[in-house]
Amino acid sequence: MTEKNSSGHIAPVHTGPSVLVVDDEHDFMETLVKRLKRRGFNVTGVNSGLSALSLLKKEHIDVVILDVLMPGMDGIETLREIKLAWPKIQVILLSGHGGEEMGLRGMAYGAYTYLLKPVALNSIVETTYQAFEQSGVRR
């Protein structure tokens, strides 16, 4: 589906959930953003917990895909802040190094689920749609 924007150019209309990808590994984050966009998601990517919180204050987001291990504000601390300020946002944790223990800790703080890296794109897509459905947000 497409529509004309204010300058008369045809632009894609995103019909899927609004997703924020938060990962300090720039290449991984960029690749995931591009792949999710191709599947109809409205996706933004940032590289830190602080950037995520700043963006959430300005934009509507349905689902956050959040890396657990990041410098500065880690994923667990970011998750806690997100759930305090925006309890309906669903958060999917990505854990590569902390493994199952970090994922379970995140679940205790309100994460929708956690996925262990490396993770197949189809698994991320399916889990993101499920998290969106769980949020109760309808468009």
N, C-alpha and C positions, 0 to 999 in steps of 0.2 A: 504494500500500500504506500502511496506517495501523496504529497500535497505541495502546493506552491507556497514558498515562504514570502516574506515581505519584499524581497528583491526580485521576485518572480521566478526564482530557481526552484526546480523540483527537488524535494528532499524526502528521505524516507520517514514514515511515521512509525514510531516505535510503539508497539502494542503490548509488549511484555512488561514484566515488572521492572521498576527502577532499581538498579543494583550498583552498589559501591564496592569496588575491589580495593583492599588495603593490604599492601605487601611491600616491604622494603627492597625486595629483589626486583629491580626495575624491569628487566627483560621478562621475567615471569608475569609481572603485573600487566605489562603492555600486551603481551601475547594473550593472556586470559581476557583482557578487555576487548581486544579485536575479535577473538573467537566468539565471545558472548554477543557482541554486537551483530555478528553475522547470523546469529540464531534469533534475532528479534528483540533482544534485551536493550533497554536504555541504560547504558553502562558508563560509569566514571571510575577512574583509578587514581589513587593517591598512594604515597609511599610512607606514611606514618600515621600513628594514632591521633596525634594532634591535628594533622591535616584532615583526617576523617571527621573529627568532632567539629572542626570549623566548617566543613562542607555541609554537614548535617544540619547546622544552624540555618543554612541558606536554601537548601534544596530538599525536596521530598524524596526519600529513599525507602524502598520496601524491604530490601534484603541487603545485608552487608556480608561480604566474603572477606574474612579477616585472618591474616597470618598471626600465629601465636607469638613467635619469636621475632621481635623487632627491637632495634636500639631505641633508647629513650623510653617512651610509653609503650609497654609491650601489649600484646593482644588481649591478655586477660584484664589488664587495667582499662584498656580501651573498651572492651566488652562491658565492664561494670559501669563505666560512664555512659555508654550508649543506652543500656537498659534502665538506668536511673532517669535519664532525660527523655528517652523515646522508647517506652516499654513495648510498643507494638512492632517495632522494627525487629525482624528476625535476623539472627547472626549465625552464620556458618563459619566455624573455625577451621583453618587449615593448619595442620601441625606436621612438621617434618622432623624436628629434632626432639621435641618434648614427648612425642608419641601419645599413647593412649592416656597416660596419667594427666597430661596437660589438657587433653580433650575432655576428660571426665571433670576436671576442675572447672573448665569453662562451662560445662553443662550445669554445674552447681550454681553458677552465676547467671544462668538464663539463656545460654546459647541454644539455638535450635538443634544443632548437632555438630559433630566435628568429622573432618575427613583427613586421612593421613596422606601426606605427599610421598611419592608422586601419586596423583589422582587422575583418572581418566576424565576427559572433558565431558563425556556423556553423563558421568556420575555427578559432576558439578552442575550441569544443566538440569538434570532431573531433581536433584536436591534443592536447587534454587526455586524451581517451580513449586515443589512441595512446601518449602518454607513460606513462599508467598501465599499459597492457599491457607496455610496454618495461621497466617497473620490476620485473616479475616478482612483484609482490605479488598474492596471490589472497585473496579473502574467501569 
